[in-house]
């Protein structure tokens, strides 16, 4: 379920994506099935989430960051630009 205060600009969201309030998803992002994006999180351009990713509240994902399938990210995490996150934090 997409929250009413989510901004998605030119990105692809798969079936079953859930977001909290105040989420910003910029252009050319890909968000896989079953993903949950926490309240107030920000996805810069070109971010890719595999399936069943869970992010905490107020996370920031830099330009072209990649998060693999089934990874869980805690609250208030910064994932830097062009990084790859293969394990849960």
PyMOL commands that place a pseudoatom at each C-alpha (Angstrom):
pseudoatom trace, name=CA, resn=UNK, resi=1, chain=A, elem=C, hetatm=0, pos=[0.000, 0.000, 0.000]
pseudoatom trace, name=CA, resn=UNK, resi=2, chain=A, elem=C, hetatm=0, pos=[1.410, 3.361, -1.047]
pseudoatom trace, name=CA, resn=UNK, resi=3, chain=A, elem=C, hetatm=0, pos=[0.905, 6.082, 1.557]
pseudoatom trace, name=CA, resn=UNK, resi=4, chain=A, elem=C, hetatm=0, pos=[-0.912, 9.232, 0.519]
pseudoatom trace, name=CA, resn=UNK, resi=5, chain=A, elem=C, hetatm=0, pos=[2.138, 11.434, 1.106]
pseudoatom trace, name=CA, resn=UNK, resi=6, chain=A, elem=C, hetatm=0, pos=[4.640, 9.608, -1.129]
pseudoatom trace, name=CA, resn=UNK, resi=7, chain=A, elem=C, hetatm=0, pos=[6.302, 11.299, -4.086]
pseudoatom trace, name=CA, resn=UNK, resi=8, chain=A, elem=C, hetatm=0, pos=[7.370, 8.978, -6.903]
pseudoatom trace, name=CA, resn=UNK, resi=9, chain=A, elem=C, hetatm=0, pos=[8.995, 10.670, -9.866]
pseudoatom trace, name=CA, resn=UNK, resi=10, chain=A, elem=C, hetatm=0, pos=[9.575, 8.473, -12.934]
pseudoatom trace, name=CA, resn=UNK, resi=11, chain=A, elem=C, hetatm=0, pos=[10.370, 5.243, -11.077]
pseudoatom trace, name=CA, resn=UNK, resi=12, chain=A, elem=C, hetatm=0, pos=[9.102, 1.669, -11.156]
pseudoatom trace, name=CA, resn=UNK, resi=13, chain=A, elem=C, hetatm=0, pos=[7.452, 0.090, -8.133]
pseudoatom trace, name=CA, resn=UNK, resi=14, chain=A, elem=C, hetatm=0, pos=[6.634, -3.628, -8.205]
pseudoatom trace, name=CA, resn=UNK, resi=15, chain=A, elem=C, hetatm=0, pos=[3.507, -5.280, -6.826]
pseudoatom trace, name=CA, resn=UNK, resi=16, chain=A, elem=C, hetatm=0, pos=[3.164, -5.316, -3.043]
pseudoatom trace, name=CA, resn=UNK, resi=17, chain=A, elem=C, hetatm=0, pos=[5.382, -2.318, -2.192]
pseudoatom trace, name=CA, resn=UNK, resi=18, chain=A, elem=C, hetatm=0, pos=[4.446, -0.592, 1.090]
pseudoatom trace, name=CA, resn=UNK, resi=19, chain=A, elem=C, hetatm=0, pos=[5.611, 2.873, 2.121]
pseudoatom trace, name=CA, resn=UNK, resi=20, chain=A, elem=C, hetatm=0, pos=[5.315, 5.073, 5.170]
pseudoatom trace, name=CA, resn=UNK, resi=21, chain=A, elem=C, hetatm=0, pos=[4.347, 8.752, 5.116]
pseudoatom trace, name=CA, resn=UNK, resi=22, chain=A, elem=C, hetatm=0, pos=[6.676, 11.340, 3.637]
pseudoatom trace, name=CA, resn=UNK, resi=23, chain=A, elem=C, hetatm=0, pos=[8.706, 8.962, 1.435]
pseudoatom trace, name=CA, resn=UNK, resi=24, chain=A, elem=C, hetatm=0, pos=[10.487, 10.505, -1.590]
pseudoatom trace, name=CA, resn=UNK, resi=25, chain=A, elem=C, hetatm=0, pos=[11.482, 8.275, -4.524]
pseudoatom trace, name=CA, resn=UNK, resi=26, chain=A, elem=C, hetatm=0, pos=[13.319, 10.111, -7.306]
pseudoatom trace, name=CA, resn=UNK, resi=27, chain=A, elem=C, hetatm=0, pos=[13.702, 9.200, -10.990]
pseudoatom trace, name=CA, resn=UNK, resi=28, chain=A, elem=C, hetatm=0, pos=[14.844, 5.891, -12.410]
pseudoatom trace, name=CA, resn=UNK, resi=29, chain=A, elem=C, hetatm=0, pos=[14.553, 3.927, -9.155]
pseudoatom trace, name=CA, resn=UNK, resi=30, chain=A, elem=C, hetatm=0, pos=[13.487, 0.295, -9.124]
pseudoatom trace, name=CA, resn=UNK, resi=31, chain=A, elem=C, hetatm=0, pos=[11.727, -1.116, -6.067]
pseudoatom trace, name=CA, resn=UNK, resi=32, chain=A, elem=C, hetatm=0, pos=[11.169, -4.890, -5.982]
pseudoatom trace, name=CA, resn=UNK, resi=33, chain=A, elem=C, hetatm=0, pos=[8.074, -6.813, -4.893]
pseudoatom trace, name=CA, resn=UNK, resi=34, chain=A, elem=C, hetatm=0, pos=[7.178, -7.047, -1.212]
pseudoatom trace, name=CA, resn=UNK, resi=35, chain=A, elem=C, hetatm=0, pos=[9.434, -4.143, -0.210]
pseudoatom trace, name=CA, resn=UNK, resi=36, chain=A, elem=C, hetatm=0, pos=[8.580, -1.909, 2.760]
pseudoatom trace, name=CA, resn=UNK, resi=37, chain=A, elem=C, hetatm=0, pos=[10.015, 1.621, 2.840]
pseudoatom trace, name=CA, resn=UNK, resi=38, chain=A, elem=C, hetatm=0, pos=[9.896, 3.352, 6.218]
pseudoatom trace, name=CA, resn=UNK, resi=39, chain=A, elem=C, hetatm=0, pos=[8.421, 6.760, 6.981]
pseudoatom trace, name=CA, resn=UNK, resi=40, chain=A, elem=C, hetatm=0, pos=[10.421, 9.792, 5.838]
pseudoatom trace, name=CA, resn=UNK, resi=41, chain=A, elem=C, hetatm=0, pos=[12.928, 7.786, 3.774]
pseudoatom trace, name=CA, resn=UNK, resi=42, chain=A, elem=C, hetatm=0, pos=[14.551, 9.272, 0.661]
pseudoatom trace, name=CA, resn=UNK, resi=43, chain=A, elem=C, hetatm=0, pos=[15.683, 7.367, -2.438]
pseudoatom trace, name=CA, resn=UNK, resi=44, chain=A, elem=C, hetatm=0, pos=[17.954, 9.398, -4.716]
pseudoatom trace, name=CA, resn=UNK, resi=45, chain=A, elem=C, hetatm=0, pos=[17.931, 8.820, -8.475]
pseudoatom trace, name=CA, resn=UNK, resi=46, chain=A, elem=C, hetatm=0, pos=[18.798, 5.362, -9.778]
pseudoatom trace, name=CA, resn=UNK, resi=47, chain=A, elem=C, hetatm=0, pos=[18.445, 3.492, -6.458]
pseudoatom trace, name=CA, resn=UNK, resi=48, chain=A, elem=C, hetatm=0, pos=[17.588, -0.205, -6.841]
pseudoatom trace, name=CA, resn=UNK, resi=49, chain=A, elem=C, hetatm=0, pos=[15.952, -2.440, -4.209]
pseudoatom trace, name=CA, resn=UNK, resi=50, chain=A, elem=C, hetatm=0, pos=[15.667, -6.175, -4.791]
pseudoatom trace, name=CA, resn=UNK, resi=51, chain=A, elem=C, hetatm=0, pos=[12.557, -7.976, -3.565]
pseudoatom trace, name=CA, resn=UNK, resi=52, chain=A, elem=C, hetatm=0, pos=[11.411, -8.070, 0.066]
pseudoatom trace, name=CA, resn=UNK, resi=53, chain=A, elem=C, hetatm=0, pos=[13.709, -5.265, 1.272]
pseudoatom trace, name=CA, resn=UNK, resi=54, chain=A, elem=C, hetatm=0, pos=[12.674, -3.544, 4.519]
pseudoatom trace, name=CA, resn=UNK, resi=55, chain=A, elem=C, hetatm=0, pos=[13.950, -0.090, 5.455]
pseudoatom trace, name=CA, resn=UNK, resi=56, chain=A, elem=C, hetatm=0, pos=[13.539, 1.698, 8.747]
pseudoatom trace, name=CA, resn=UNK, resi=57, chain=A, elem=C, hetatm=0, pos=[12.332, 5.250, 9.244]
pseudoatom trace, name=CA, resn=UNK, resi=58, chain=A, elem=C, hetatm=0, pos=[14.227, 8.289, 7.936]
pseudoatom trace, name=CA, resn=UNK, resi=59, chain=A, elem=C, hetatm=0, pos=[16.784, 6.402, 5.830]
pseudoatom trace, name=CA, resn=UNK, resi=60, chain=A, elem=C, hetatm=0, pos=[18.715, 8.034, 2.982]
pseudoatom trace, name=CA, resn=UNK, resi=61, chain=A, elem=C, hetatm=0, pos=[19.872, 6.141, -0.106]
pseudoatom trace, name=CA, resn=UNK, resi=62, chain=A, elem=C, hetatm=0, pos=[22.423, 7.958, -2.271]
pseudoatom trace, name=CA, resn=UNK, resi=63, chain=A, elem=C, hetatm=0, pos=[22.550, 8.075, -6.052]
pseudoatom trace, name=CA, resn=UNK, resi=64, chain=A, elem=C, hetatm=0, pos=[22.543, 4.570, -7.634]
pseudoatom trace, name=CA, resn=UNK, resi=65, chain=A, elem=C, hetatm=0, pos=[22.751, 2.698, -4.308]
pseudoatom trace, name=CA, resn=UNK, resi=66, chain=A, elem=C, hetatm=0, pos=[21.759, -0.971, -4.567]
pseudoatom trace, name=CA, resn=UNK, resi=67, chain=A, elem=C, hetatm=0, pos=[20.160, -3.118, -1.853]
pseudoatom trace, name=CA, resn=UNK, resi=68, chain=A, elem=C, hetatm=0, pos=[19.943, -6.877, -2.519]
pseudoatom trace, name=CA, resn=UNK, resi=69, chain=A, elem=C, hetatm=0, pos=[16.928, -9.136, -1.901]
pseudoatom trace, name=CA, resn=UNK, resi=70, chain=A, elem=C, hetatm=0, pos=[15.714, -9.787, 1.663]
pseudoatom trace, name=CA, resn=UNK, resi=71, chain=A, elem=C, hetatm=0, pos=[17.950, -7.157, 3.312]
pseudoatom trace, name=CA, resn=UNK, resi=72, chain=A, elem=C, hetatm=0, pos=[16.683, -5.255, 6.356]
pseudoatom trace, name=CA, resn=UNK, resi=73, chain=A, elem=C, hetatm=0, pos=[17.901, -1.703, 7.057]
pseudoatom trace, name=CA, resn=UNK, resi=74, chain=A, elem=C, hetatm=0, pos=[17.496, -0.123, 10.538]
pseudoatom trace, name=CA, resn=UNK, resi=75, chain=A, elem=C, hetatm=0, pos=[16.147, 3.397, 11.263]
pseudoatom trace, name=CA, resn=UNK, resi=76, chain=A, elem=C, hetatm=0, pos=[18.228, 6.513, 10.444]
pseudoatom trace, name=CA, resn=UNK, resi=77, chain=A, elem=C, hetatm=0, pos=[20.708, 4.772, 8.106]
pseudoatom trace, name=CA, resn=UNK, resi=78, chain=A, elem=C, hetatm=0, pos=[22.607, 6.494, 5.301]
pseudoatom trace, name=CA, resn=UNK, resi=79, chain=A, elem=C, hetatm=0, pos=[23.568, 4.277, 2.349]
pseudoatom trace, name=CA, resn=UNK, resi=80, chain=A, elem=C, hetatm=0, pos=[26.121, 6.179, 0.288]
pseudoatom trace, name=CA, resn=UNK, resi=81, chain=A, elem=C, hetatm=0, pos=[26.029, 6.766, -3.456]
pseudoatom trace, name=CA, resn=UNK, resi=82, chain=A, elem=C, hetatm=0, pos=[26.902, 3.818, -5.731]
pseudoatom trace, name=CA, resn=UNK, resi=83, chain=A, elem=C, hetatm=0, pos=[27.227, 1.430, -2.773]
pseudoatom trace, name=CA, resn=UNK, resi=84, chain=A, elem=C, hetatm=0, pos=[25.940, -2.140, -2.665]
pseudoatom trace, name=CA, resn=UNK, resi=85, chain=A, elem=C, hetatm=0, pos=[24.281, -3.463, 0.489]
pseudoatom trace, name=CA, resn=UNK, resi=86, chain=A, elem=C, hetatm=0, pos=[24.135, -7.273, 0.558]
pseudoatom trace, name=CA, resn=UNK, resi=87, chain=A, elem=C, hetatm=0, pos=[23.607, -7.840, 4.300]
pseudoatom trace, name=CA, resn=UNK, resi=88, chain=A, elem=C, hetatm=0, pos=[21.109, -6.575, 6.851]
pseudoatom trace, name=CA, resn=UNK, resi=89, chain=A, elem=C, hetatm=0, pos=[22.132, -3.773, 9.243]
for i in range(1, 89): cmd.bond("trace and resi %d" % i, "trace and resi %d" % (i + 1))
show_as sticks, trace
zoom trace
